[in-house]
Amino acid sequence: MPQLAQRVGRAKPSAIMLIAEKAKQLKAAGRDVISFSIGVPNFLPGEHVYAAARESLSRDSGQYGSNRGAETLLDAFLKHIEALGLTGYGRMNLSIGIGAKQVLYNLAEAMLDEGDEICFAAPFWTTYRDIADIVGAKANILHCGPDQNYKLIPAQLEEALKRKPKVFLFNNPSNPTGMVYTGEEIAALAEVLVKYPDTWIITDDIYNSMVFDGLGYHNFVHARPELKDRLVFVDSLSKTYGMPGWRVGFIAGPESVAKAVTTLNSNHITSLPEVITAAAVAALTGPQDVPAAKCVEFAAKRDTVMAALNAIPGVVCPRPQGAFYAFPDISVAFGKRRGELAITDDVSFCAALLEAKGVACVPGSAFGEPRAMRISYTCPTVQLQPGLDRIAQFFAELT
């Protein structure tokens, strides 16, 4: 029979969704499961977002929209990025997509030919490696362990850029670690980037509004404005506004890149629906009390998570300062057992934790760090401490 394209063989199911699906199955079977697995914010946007969506439906045109994005949405996004200190952009520097994931895929298609190199730090969001594989790019992964707080340092970046990669992909705040780069750290990396003008820079910064401890959000163009000519900023409504299912992502960058992504949209998605556009505009321009309150809530949850992890002997977890993840090094458990279950690596640890205690976490190897696991602490507050207590109990029962 006819064969599928080779690229399909390079595509892999999301490891995160596989864990989440297993947790759902156990719940459906009657198990008491607390999920720290999937990275959804678990809150809903303000009522003004729904009001805008309802109003849009009442006057729906039934027509196609713009491949780039409706002017009202582009203007709302421009105001949003200006508040982040990303100035000097116009509508022609922007384009939209069906979430940040689809935007990143379009960027890979626009920038990377078969065999081109893309570099990014590990731990990394799983989709980075998957997209690189699908488009046939070579991924140069820069390992950043807990000893350096899971952060890329200038010397590592320098060595990577000497190889002349086509794209450098950067994530701040980080999924899966929750780490946030300071202004000084961003400036030090920017000093390296300016020396290598033939590399595109993508900053996937969709958690830019979820930064704790007064640290603030920083971008390379804040430190070295000349990088703007080859830097693409990626953002999304999913995390900040509790709208992952609405699927709205954005880019801001050079006109040539925005034009390429818009052209790909004309072949892939055509446009965002009118009702989604209206909701997105309302989210960006309306009251910001919900995301502000959730940022405070997530910071408090972070403190609860860190207190629990710090109390487990041998577990090391750099303190996250953004997003809603913690990424503890659990390798102290490797080589131990819980009854008949042998803990040999992060995958067997997470499988045993789910089976024994009903707590779902994602193995760190999915993110390029097999000594760790990801905890997404967006569950209802009443579940957080019990889930952490179960993790502590699991460690205590290992022999």
Secondary structure as GFF3:
##gff-version 3
##sequence-region A 1 399
A	DSSP	alpha_helix	6	10	.	.	.	ID=ss1
A	DSSP	alpha_helix	15	28	.	.	.	ID=ss2
A	DSSP	beta_strand	34	35	.	.	.	ID=ss3
A	DSSP	alpha_helix	47	58	.	.	.	ID=ss4
A	DSSP	alpha_helix	71	83	.	.	.	ID=ss5
A	DSSP	three_ten_helix	91	93	.	.	.	ID=ss6
A	DSSP	beta_strand	94	97	.	.	.	ID=ss7
A	DSSP	alpha_helix	99	111	.	.	.	ID=ss8
A	DSSP	beta_strand	117	122	.	.	.	ID=ss9
A	DSSP	alpha_helix	126	135	.	.	.	ID=ss10
A	DSSP	beta_strand	138	143	.	.	.	ID=ss11
A	DSSP	three_ten_helix	146	148	.	.	.	ID=ss12
A	DSSP	alpha_helix	154	161	.	.	.	ID=ss13
A	DSSP	beta_strand	167	171	.	.	.	ID=ss14
A	DSSP	alpha_helix	183	193	.	.	.	ID=ss15
A	DSSP	beta_strand	200	204	.	.	.	ID=ss16
A	DSSP	alpha_helix	220	223	.	.	.	ID=ss17
A	DSSP	three_ten_helix	225	230	.	.	.	ID=ss18
A	DSSP	beta_strand	231	236	.	.	.	ID=ss19
A	DSSP	three_ten_helix	244	246	.	.	.	ID=ss20
A	DSSP	beta_strand	249	252	.	.	.	ID=ss21
A	DSSP	alpha_helix	255	268	.	.	.	ID=ss22
A	DSSP	alpha_helix	274	285	.	.	.	ID=ss23
A	DSSP	alpha_helix	289	310	.	.	.	ID=ss24
A	DSSP	beta_strand	325	326	.	.	.	ID=ss25
A	DSSP	three_ten_helix	331	333	.	.	.	ID=ss26
A	DSSP	beta_strand	336	338	.	.	.	ID=ss27
A	DSSP	beta_strand	341	343	.	.	.	ID=ss28
A	DSSP	alpha_helix	346	357	.	.	.	ID=ss29
A	DSSP	beta_strand	359	360	.	.	.	ID=ss30
A	DSSP	beta_strand	362	363	.	.	.	ID=ss31
A	DSSP	three_ten_helix	364	367	.	.	.	ID=ss32
A	DSSP	beta_strand	373	376	.	.	.	ID=ss33
A	DSSP	alpha_helix	381	396	.	.	.	ID=ss34
###
